[in-house]
Amino acid sequence: MAKPELVYVNHIKSTPERVWQAITDPTFTQRYWYGTRVESDWKVGSPITFKKPEGMGAPDTGKVLVADKPRKLQFSWHIAWGEMSKEPDSRVTFTIDPDGDGVKLTLVHDEFTEGSQAYENLKNGWKGILAGLIKTAEE
Protein backbone atom coordinates (compact mmCIF):
# COMPACT_ATOMS: atom_id res chain seq x y z
CA MET A 1 0.00 0.00 0.00
CA ALA A 2 1.27 3.49 -0.89
CA LYS A 3 2.23 5.85 1.89
CA PRO A 4 -0.18 8.77 2.33
CA GLU A 5 0.74 12.14 0.86
CA LEU A 6 -0.83 15.57 0.60
CA VAL A 7 -0.67 17.47 -2.70
CA TYR A 8 -1.89 21.03 -3.27
CA VAL A 9 -1.56 23.11 -6.45
CA ASN A 10 -2.33 26.85 -6.39
CA HIS A 11 -2.00 29.75 -8.81
CA ILE A 12 -0.57 32.88 -7.22
CA LYS A 13 -0.52 36.32 -8.85
CA SER A 14 3.05 37.05 -7.85
CA THR A 15 6.65 36.40 -8.84
CA PRO A 16 8.72 33.32 -8.00
CA GLU A 17 11.01 35.51 -5.87
CA ARG A 18 8.11 36.92 -3.84
CA VAL A 19 6.61 33.44 -3.27
CA TRP A 20 10.03 32.17 -2.17
CA GLN A 21 10.30 35.06 0.27
CA ALA A 22 6.82 34.34 1.65
CA ILE A 23 7.86 30.73 2.31
CA THR A 24 11.31 31.43 3.78
CA ASP A 25 11.15 34.78 5.60
CA PRO A 26 10.12 34.29 9.25
CA THR A 27 8.46 37.71 9.41
CA PHE A 28 6.13 36.51 6.66
CA THR A 29 5.60 32.94 7.94
CA GLN A 30 4.60 34.33 11.32
CA ARG A 31 1.70 36.13 9.61
CA TYR A 32 0.11 33.04 8.05
CA TRP A 33 1.59 29.93 9.74
CA TYR A 34 -0.50 30.30 12.90
CA GLY A 35 2.09 32.62 14.47
CA THR A 36 5.04 30.30 13.76
CA ARG A 37 8.37 31.76 12.67
CA VAL A 38 10.00 29.29 10.27
CA GLU A 39 13.72 30.02 10.62
CA SER A 40 16.74 28.74 8.68
CA ASP A 41 19.55 30.00 6.48
CA TRP A 42 17.96 27.81 3.75
CA LYS A 43 21.19 26.08 2.72
CA VAL A 44 21.15 22.35 2.00
CA GLY A 45 21.84 20.45 5.23
CA SER A 46 20.96 23.40 7.49
CA PRO A 47 18.51 23.02 10.36
CA ILE A 48 15.05 24.56 10.35
CA THR A 49 13.27 25.67 13.50
CA PHE A 50 9.52 26.23 13.58
CA LYS A 51 9.30 28.67 16.51
CA LYS A 52 5.72 28.56 17.76
CA PRO A 53 4.08 31.39 19.69
CA GLU A 54 4.84 31.43 23.42
CA GLY A 55 2.90 28.79 25.32
CA MET A 56 2.37 26.62 22.22
CA GLY A 57 5.03 24.03 23.07
CA ALA A 58 8.44 23.02 21.83
CA PRO A 59 9.45 24.10 18.36
CA ASP A 60 9.14 21.69 15.46
CA THR A 61 12.40 21.00 13.64
CA GLY A 62 13.65 19.96 10.24
CA LYS A 63 16.51 19.99 7.80
CA VAL A 64 16.85 21.61 4.38
CA LEU A 65 17.09 18.87 1.73
CA VAL A 66 16.89 20.96 -1.48
CA ALA A 67 17.20 24.74 -1.84
CA ASP A 68 17.02 25.90 -5.45
CA LYS A 69 16.00 29.54 -5.05
CA PRO A 70 13.40 30.56 -6.26
CA ARG A 71 12.22 27.28 -7.85
CA LYS A 72 12.23 24.47 -5.30
CA LEU A 73 12.49 24.07 -1.55
CA GLN A 74 12.37 20.71 0.18
CA PHE A 75 12.82 19.95 3.86
CA SER A 76 12.21 17.31 6.48
CA TRP A 77 9.75 18.17 9.24
CA HIS A 78 9.59 16.71 12.73
CA ILE A 79 6.47 17.72 14.62
CA ALA A 80 7.17 18.15 18.34
CA TRP A 81 3.60 18.14 19.58
CA GLY A 82 1.73 15.38 21.41
CA GLU A 83 1.66 11.89 19.95
CA MET A 84 2.88 13.23 16.61
CA SER A 85 6.30 13.80 18.19
CA LYS A 86 6.76 10.01 18.18
CA GLU A 87 6.32 9.80 14.41
CA PRO A 88 9.31 9.86 12.05
CA ASP A 89 10.05 13.00 10.05
CA SER A 90 7.87 13.76 7.05
CA ARG A 91 8.98 15.70 3.97
CA VAL A 92 7.67 18.96 2.48
CA THR A 93 8.39 20.06 -1.08
CA PHE A 94 7.44 23.46 -2.51
CA THR A 95 7.84 23.79 -6.29
CA ILE A 96 7.46 27.28 -7.78
CA ASP A 97 6.91 27.46 -11.55
CA PRO A 98 6.25 30.59 -13.66
CA ASP A 99 2.69 30.37 -14.98
CA GLY A 100 1.20 33.11 -17.14
CA ASP A 101 0.57 36.18 -14.99
CA GLY A 102 1.96 34.55 -11.84
CA VAL A 103 3.27 31.28 -10.51
CA LYS A 104 2.03 27.77 -9.98
CA LEU A 105 2.88 26.69 -6.45
CA THR A 106 2.83 22.94 -5.87
CA LEU A 107 3.12 21.63 -2.33
CA VAL A 108 3.74 17.94 -1.72
CA HIS A 109 3.89 16.74 1.87
CA ASP A 110 4.87 13.08 2.01
CA GLU A 111 6.97 10.47 3.80
CA PHE A 112 4.18 9.88 6.34
CA THR A 113 3.78 6.46 7.89
CA GLU A 114 0.50 4.61 7.45
CA GLY A 115 -2.00 5.75 10.08
CA SER A 116 -0.07 8.98 10.71
CA GLN A 117 -1.84 11.43 13.02
CA ALA A 118 0.26 14.25 11.51
CA TYR A 119 -1.14 13.40 8.08
CA GLU A 120 -4.71 13.57 9.40
CA ASN A 121 -4.12 16.90 11.18
CA LEU A 122 -2.28 18.52 8.28
CA LYS A 123 -4.98 17.75 5.69
CA ASN A 124 -6.84 20.78 7.03
CA GLY A 125 -3.86 22.66 8.46
CA TRP A 126 -2.17 23.11 5.09
CA LYS A 127 -5.31 24.66 3.61
CA GLY A 128 -5.15 27.53 6.11
CA ILE A 129 -1.39 27.93 5.77
CA LEU A 130 -1.59 28.03 1.97
CA ALA A 131 -4.46 30.52 1.96
CA GLY A 132 -2.35 32.86 4.11
CA LEU A 133 0.79 32.25 2.07
CA ILE A 134 -1.07 33.14 -1.14
CA LYS A 135 -2.44 36.33 0.38
CA THR A 136 1.02 37.28 1.69
CA ALA A 137 2.74 36.57 -1.65
CA GLU A 138 0.17 38.61 -3.58
CA GLU A 139 0.54 41.73 -1.39
N, C-alpha and C positions, 0 to 999 in steps of 0.2 A: 504494500500500500504506500502511496506517495505521501511524503511529509506535507503537512499543511503549509500554505503560504498565503500572504495577502498581497494583492496587486491593485494599484490605483493609477489611473492615467488622467491627467488634468491638463487643460490648455490655460496658459497664463499670459495675459497681455503685459509682457515685460521682456527684459533681455536676459540672456543666460547669466550674465555677470550679476545682475540684480537678484535673480533667483538663487544663485550660489551664495550671495551675501545673506539673503534671508534665511538660508539653511545653516550657515556657518557662523554668523555673527551673534554672540550671546545677547547683545542688547535687543536684537530682533527676535531670537527664539524665546526670550522671556515674555515677549508680548503675545505669542500665540501658542506656546507649548506649556500651557497651564502654569505659567510663572517660572518654568525651568530655564536656567541658563545652560546651554550646551556649549562647553568650553573645550578647546583643543587648539593646537597649532596647525592642524589639518595636514600633517605630513605622514606619509605611510609609516606605520609602526608606532605612531604617537598615541598616547592615551587620550581618551575622551571622558569628561566628567559631566554628568547631567545633574547640575546643582539645583535641587528642588527648593521651593520656598521654605523658610524657617518653619519648623514643626511638622514638615511633611516626610521626615525620615531620611535615612542615609541616601547619598547620591547614587544613582545608577552609574555604571562604568562601561567602557568599551575601548576598542582599539581601531584606528584608521587602517583599513585594508587596501583601499584604492582612493587616490586623490588626484583626479585629472580635471583641474579647474579650467573652465566652468562647465565641464561636460558630465563628469561622473564622480560620485562620492559613495563609497561603500565602507561600512564599519560594523564591527561586532557590537552587540548590546547585551549587557547583563543587568537585568532588573533586580534591584535590591529591596523589593517590597514584598512582605508576607511570604506566602508559599512559593511565589514566583521566583524568589531568590534562590531556591533550590534547583531551579531548572538551568540547563546549560545555556550558554550564550546563543542568541539568535543573530541574524544578519540583516542589515538594512542597506538597500541600494537605491540611490537617487540617480536617475539618468535625465539629463537636461538636453533636449534637442531643439534647435531652431525650428519654428513651425509657423509659416506665414507671418502674421502680425504679432507674433509672440513666441512662446516656447511650449513644447510638450514636455511636461514633467511626469516621469514614470517612477513610481515608488514600488519596490518589491521588498517585502519583509518576509524572510524565510529562515530556514534552519531551525524551525520549531520541532520539538518532539511530538509524537502523537499524544493527544490528550492534553496539550499544553494549556495551562490557565492563562499564560501571557497572550497566546494566540487569541483566545476567546475575549479577553479584555481589550486587546488592541484593535479588534475588528471595528469597534465603535470609536475608540480613542484616536485612531489615525484620521478618521473623518473630520473631527474637530480640529486637529493639528493642521491638516492640509487646508481646511477652509481658512484658517488664520494665516497660514503661510502664503496662500494665494493673495489674500487681501494685503498682506505686508509687502509682497513682491510687486504688486500693482500700484502701490502708493508712489 
